Amino acid sequence: MARLVWWDMLTIGTLLNGALTLTGLIALANGLPEAVGVACIILLLPYNLFIAASVIRTAACPHTRYTLPVQLLALGWLTTFTLI
């Protein structure tokens, strides 16, 4: 579970979200159609939902320590990158 949380969600997910959000904002600033900018920002929503659901489900296993904090971290991460 540590790899799923620290590597897949927090490292890779945050970098991908940051890169595509920045790309979408640059596209909007350079006068490209709004659909291009919005598509760049919304493109990772399925990945975000999948990773957050995977972390929440994995943390719910009976042999897992720190179930509630990990689930809250996943929900906070998902909320943050859905709103940004």
Secondary structure, DSSP 8 states (H G I E B T S, - for coil): -HIIIIIIIIIIIHHHHHHHHHHHHHHHHTT--HHHHHHHHHTTHHHHHHHHHHHHHHHTSTT-SSHHHHHHHHHHHHHHHHH-
